[in-house]
Amino acid sequence: MESTRTKIIHLLSSNEKTYVSGQELSDRLHISRSAIWKHMKELEKDGYLIEAIRNKGYRIVKSPNKLSENTVQWGLHTDWLGKNVVHKESTPSTQQIAHQLARDHASHGTVVIADEQTAGKGRLNREWHSAKNKGIWTSLILRPAILPYLAPQITLLTATVLADVFKKELNLDPKIKWPNDIMINDRKVAGILTEMQAEQDQIQYIIIGIGINVNQEMNELPEDIQQKATSLRATSEKEYDITSLIQRIFVHFEKVYAEYETYGFPIIKERWESYGYRLGERTTIKTMKETSEAVLVGIAEDGALLAQYDNDSIKKVYSGEIDWFPNR
């Protein structure tokens, strides 16, 4: 359920260049004009610059340079993603909060964002260092109408969204390392963690956890991962507005998700493979049954990695050790 202050943000953000009268806000929100004025004062305390002109109304001139429910929603032009935002200054994990919200019937598109995670995790329970105010640490609650075995497609979709934003809007050169890492210059800059609650033939909800190293200098990353990880800032030598970057990701995610609902997985598969890390290259794959060399050729509908072996057979790889960095 949206708060009154969040509803005010939505009304003003849909009329960014014009004023919204106090009477219109009062009528739309079913509260008094004096209550509207009090909410405006609270938004000013949150760092918003609000212009109020008699006989015209209110207009937000500038939003604060800090992360909050309000700043994420101010100027966020989406239909459903991020309409309900839960922000925490510090939390062990946004995934934990998102799971609880989903169990409590949070709507499709609800988002949890934190300035800092103290116990962030990635795939296979690996620790994810989530420094305060240095990155994007968020979890999205989705309720897709797909069968549970197709859930990995949502991970692959999310990876293409991040790669698209990094390439098309930030002018970087990302690659997607199967199944869930975004690489720049052979170093990990972002990761995706997908968790699901489902019955045999129905998904109750999916939680997409996204961690992006944004504004860390290289010496601010933990020493033990400095050879394997990077940040957007370290890669581009630019500092990024984290709130703006979150909004760009959400807008593009909603667009790609709509394409997926309309056209299915083939459009996602094609886009993923255009970014695929080391696709077309020969590498060593070690599974429980064997260790063999193969050429990575793509991904399958169920999210498996496709590898072509020396006898020209193409097999699906669901798990195992892949020698991604033979020279490292």
N, C-alpha and C positions, 0 to 999 in steps of 0.2 A: 504494500500500500504506500503510495507516494505521500510525502509530507507536504504541507501547504507551501513551505519554502521551495521545495523541489518543483511544485506546480507553477509557482511564480517564475522560477528560472526557465521552465519550458515555455511559458507564455511570452516572456520577454525575449528569449532566444529565437523564437519564431518571428519576431518583429525587430530584428537587430538594428535596423536603420531608422525605425520610426518609434514614436512614443506610444505607450499603452496607458490609457487613462486609469486613474484610481477607481473610477466608477465601473469601468469594464472589468478590471481585476476583481473588484468586489462582487460584481454580478456572476462572474465565471466561477469564483471560488466560494461564494456564499458566506463571505465574512465581511465585517464592517470595513470602511475605509481607514478608520484609525488602526485596525488590526493590520491592514496592508502596510501602513506607514511603519508600524513596529517591526514587521518582517523586513522591510527595506533597511531599517537601522541595524538589524541583526546581520543582514548581508554585508553591510558596510563594515561591520566589525570583523567579518570573515575576509575582508580585503577587497570587496567589490567597490568600484567607483560608479556610483549611481547618480544620474542627472535627473532632477525633478523640476519640471517647469509648470507653473500654474496654468490651468486650462489646456494643457497638453498631456501631462502625465509623466510616466517614468521611462527611463531608458538606461540600460547598463552600458557604460562607456568602456570599462576595462574590468577584466576578471583578475583575481590575484594570482601571483606566480607560485602557487602551491597546490598540491593535490588534495581534493576533497570531493564529496558527492556533487556539490554545486559546481565546482570548476570543471569537472568532467562533463557534466550535462549542459553547461553553458556553451552554446555553439556546436553541440553534438547533433548532427543532422542524420539521425537514424530513425527507423520506424519502430523497432522493437529491441534492438541490442543496446543495453545501457540505460534503458528507461528506469530501471531500478538499480541503483548503485549503492553498495555497502563499502565504505572506506574505513580502514584501520591505520593508525599511525604505525603500530607495530603488532605483529601477530606471529605465532609459530608457523602457520601455513594458511594461505588463502584457500587451499584445497579443503582443509578441515571445515572452515566456515561455510564454504560453498556446499559441501555435503549436508551439513546440518540445515542450511536454508532450503536445499532441494527436498530433503525429507519433510520439511515443514511446508511444502507445496509452493516454494518460490516459483515465480513465473519464468517461462522460456525467455532467455536473454538477460536474466539477472546477472550482475557482475560484482565480484569482490575484488577490491584493489587495496594494496598495502604500500606504505612508504618503505617498510622493512619487514622481512621474514626472519625469524630467529631459528627456525628449523625447517627451512625450505628443502624440498626434495625433488629429484628428477626421476627418470626411469630407473628401475631396479633398486629403488630406495637410495640412490646416490645423493649425497649432500649437494645442495645448490646454495652457493653463497649469495645472499640477497641484501646487499648493502643499503643503508638508509638513504633515500632520496637520490640514488644513483642509477636506478633501473626501473623497469616495469615488471611488477610482480602481481599477476592478476589471474583470476579463475572465472570462466564463463559457464553458466548453467544453461544447458541446451536440452530440449525434449524433442529430438527428431523422430519423424515417423518412418523409421527404417528398421529392418530386422537386426538383432544384436550382432550377427556375424559380420555385418557391414560397418560396424562402429569404427574400425580403423580408418575408414575413408574420411572420417571427420578430422582425425589427426593429420592425414595427408593434405586435406583441404586447408587446415590451419597453417600448415607449413608453407603452402603456396601463397597464402595471404601475407605472411610476414616477408617472404622473399619478394613478392610484388611491391610491397611498401618500401622495403629497403632499396630495391633497384629503381623503381619508377619515381619515387618521391624523394629519396635521399641520395640517388645517384651512386649507389654502391654496387658491388658485384657479388651477390650472395649465391650460395649453393645449398642444396638440401641433402644432408647425409641421412640415409635411411636408418630408422624410420622417423626421427623426430628432432634432429639437430639442424640449426641454421649455421652455416659456416661462411666466414669471410677470410680469404687468404689462408685457408687450411686451419683456421682456428674457430672454435665454437663461440658464437655471439648470442645465441638464443636456443632455448629448449622448450619442448612441449610435452606435457604429461597428461594423458587421457585416462580417466577413471569412469567407470560405468556401474549403474545399478539397473539390472534387467531381469526379466523373467525369460522363459524359454523362447517365446515368440514376440516379446515386446520390450522395448527400452523404456524404463521409467525416467531416467535422466542420464546425461553425460556431463561430466565436469572436464572442461579443457583448461588445464593450467599452462600459463605462458610466463616464461621468465626471460627477460631481455637485459643484457648488460648495455647500459646506455651511456652514462657519463663518467664511468670510471677511467682514471689514468691507469696505465699498465701496472705501475707499482702499487696501485690500490687493490688489485686482484690478489687473492691468496697466492703465496709464493709457489705452492705445489701445483698450481694450474696455469701459471703464466706462460708456459710453453704450449699449452693446449687451448687457451681461451683468449678472448679479446673483448672489446666493447666497441660500440658505434663510434664513440669519441676517439678512442685509440686508433681506429681504422681511418677515420676521416679528418681527424684533428679539428673537429667542430663540436661545440656543445649544443645539446638538443633540449627543446622544451618538452618535458616528459608528458604533460597534459595534452599538448597538441599532438604528440606522436600517438598517444593512446586513442585519441579521437580519430586520427587517420586510419589506424588499424581497425577500429570498430566499424567505421563507415565502409571500408573495403571488405571486411569480413561479411557484413550483411549483404553486400552486393554479390560476393562469390557464393555465399550460402543460397541466395535466391537462384543463381545460375544452376547450382547443384540440384536444388529441388525441381527445377524445370527440365534440365537436360541430362541429369544423372551424372555418373562418375566419369565417363569418357573425357569430358572437358577438364576435369580435375587431374586425371591421369596424364593427359597431354601436357598440361601446364607443369605438373610435378616433374615429369621426365625432362622438361626443358631446363630445369634447375638441378637435376639429379647429380649428386656428387660422385665423381669417378664412373659415371655411366659410360659404357663403351670401353672401359679399361679392364685389364686382367688383374685379378687379385687372388688371394688365398682365403678359402672359406673353410672353417673348421666347425663341424657339427658333432653330435653325439656318435654318429655312425662313421664319419670319415673326414679326412682333410684333403681337399682337392683345390686345384686352380680352376678358375672360371672367369668368364667375362660378364660383368653386370650389365643387364640389357633393359631393365625397366621394373615396373611394379604391376601386381595383379589386382583384380577387383577387391579381393579380401585383404589387401594391404601388404601381402607378401612381396619380398624382393625376388625378382626373376634373374636367374643366373644361367648362362649357357656354358656347358661343359665341353670338354675336348671331343666327345662323341656326338656333338651337336644337339644333345638333349638339353631342353630348358626345364629347370626345376624351380620350384618355389622354396624360398628360404624364409622360415618364420622366426628362427632364433639360431644363434651360433656366434662364433667369433669371426669377424671379418677383418682382414689386415688392411685397414684403411690407410695406414701411414707406413709403407714398407721402408722408407728411408729415414724415419724418425727414430 
